[in-house]
Amino acid sequence: MVYSAPHIFGRTSPLPLFTRLAGAAGLALTLAACGPTGPSSVETPLSAPTSPVTATPLGGDAANQIGSGPVRVAMILPLTQNAGPSVVGASLRNAAELAMSEAGSNDITILIKDDKSSAEGARAAAQAALSEGAELFIGPLFAPNVREVGRVAKGANRPVIAFSTDTSTASRGVYLLSFLIESYVDRIIDHAAAKGKKSIAALIPENDYGRVAEAAFQQAAARKGLRVMAVERFAAGGAAGAAQKIAGVSAQIDSLFIPEQADAMPAMSQALLANGIDPKRIQILGTGLWNDARVLKLPALQGAWFAAPENAGFNSFAQRYRAKYGTDPTRIATLGYDAVSLVAALARTQGTQRFAESVLTNGSGFNGADGVFRFRPEGQNERGLAVMQINNGNAAAVSPAPRSFTGASGT
């Protein structure tokens, strides 16, 4: 599965129009300057929930819509998978309901549609939502499903805010709100270069996530003038052999990039130590997948850096979510929260232009639960990410996320 923009270090303040949606928790979505399966599947949660998450089947009207406002918006989610309820789908739906309850207005109706975790289900859900007057689509999650919804939506000139991390699904009018692999890679390589790193190697898992990360890594290293001394790819279970090969060039590198999943990092940590790769001399670099308690405790990763959203926003959101639903949200639940918060704010403030391309791609962007973000005209996004350092089982920001953007999107 793939749950998953280059960073911009803006120093200017957002322009004057602010629309605050959330309550005292400070997770308001702010409008600044507004006038599981399938090919290419890279959707992986940022981190596992800290306590069990349950998926409760929904029924009746509660399953079909949230709110009763005049602007109708479809939300297409994987509410079921293999004929059973989906934890991820339920968490995204709950987050949408939480956003609506905190919005303080009733301008929209969210039409909840189950894509049944299939491309065919996504197409049928989109067609049904169109017949019910949907002006915009939120979701779906999986890449093949996004492609089908995009086709239906474009045929009716309706925009989509989707959750896939497969950037090939993005296009003009189909905007990805997800945490993109390319964003993590750009941020961490830029930071390494800024800190004087000059010679780097990479250990790349042979899977979809690894292939996307490697392409982004090569581009970022070239852009920053880093010498790539070795790239070792490895299949599942092959970390030890790949680490042994990297050890052969360890005297020539000052940093090592490892875009591996959290559950595979214990074996990687052992392989690094067994092959004498010293994390005190070689800076270990990773992605947001490392924002996970299993990774933060690993001996070989103490002092490592990884790019991720700062934790405070998600932690505050999760606290409110737990208070309402009695369980922890999945890590990507903030995507549902931010999408609905954004759409509610636009419906309230932007009149007939509420979902126009110029509004959705406004260069000043939006501030959500995971920080500042903006959509590029071609459908990808840019997010303000922090660089976190692992120490003694915790992660703390050594380079904070930017609070605003400067320059045109994509620059």
C-alpha positions, 0 to 999 in steps of 0.5 A: 500500500502507499499512504503517503514537495520540496520545502520552502524556507519562507520568512514572510508572514501569510497575507491578511485573510485568515479563516480559523476553523478549529477551537482552542486547540490551535489546530485551526486550518488557516487560509492565507491570502485567498482572493490497498493494492495496485500498481505504484502503491506506496501508501505507508502510514507515517507511524503506527498508532500507539494503541489499538484502532478499531473500525466500527461499521457505520449504518444509516444516515451517519454513514452517508453524509456529514453536515447539511449545508448547501455546498455538496462535496464527496468524500470517497474512502476505503471504508471496507476492504475484503468485505470487512470494515477498514481501520484506515477508512474509518479513521479518515471519516472520523477525522472529517466529522471532527473537522466539521464539528470544529468548523463552527459553520454549516456551509457544506454537506459531505457525501460519504462514499465507500470505494470498497478499496477497489478502482471499480468501486471508486469509479462507481462512488464518484459517479454516484456522488456526481449525480448527487451534486458533488462540486469537489471530491475528497479522496480516495486513498489508493493510487488506482482509485485516484486515477478512476475518480480523476477521470470521472471528476475531470469529465464534469470539471470538478476538482479532486483533493486526493490522499495517494502518495503516488505522484503519477496520479497528480495532474491539473485539477487532481491535487495530492494532500498526502505526505509525498516521498519526494518531499522527505527526500528533498528536505533531508538532503537539502539539510545535509548539504546545508550542514556541510555533508559532501559525500553520500551513499544510499541503502535502497529497499527494492520496493515501490517506496525505495524506487521513488525515494532513489529517484528523488535522492539522485536528483536532490544530491545532484542539485546540491552537488553531493558526491554519490559514492555508492547506491546499494539496493537490497530485497527483503532480508538482504540488509546485512549484505547491502550494509557490508558493501556500504562498509567498503566505501565508509571511509569515503562518505560522511552521510548515508541515506536509508529510505526504509520502512519502520518495521524493517529498521531493527534489522537494518540497525543490526546490519549497520553495527555489525559492519562497523558503520559508525553513526557518530562519524557517518550521518544517517539520514531517513524519511518521515517513516522513521517517526515511529517508536520502534525506530527511535530506540534503535542503537545505530540510529541515535543521532540520525536525522529524518524529515517529517512534519513536526509532532505537536500538531498531530499530537493535539489533533490525536488528543481531540480525536481520542476524546471524541472517539475513544481510540487513536487515529491512524497517522494519516487521519490528519489528511481527512481533517485538513481536507474537510477543514479547507473545503469548509473554509473555502465554501464559507469565504470564497463564494462562487470561486470557492473551488476554482484552480486559482483558489486551490493553488494560491501561492501562500498556501494553507496551514493545517494540522501537520503545518503549512502546505500548498498545492502546485498547479500540476497537482503535487504539493509542497509541505513545510517539514522539519528535520528531526534528530533521534536521541535517547528514544525521542525525536526533536527538531534540529531544523524547524518546519517553515511557518509560511511559504515564499516564492511561487509554488514549485520554486 
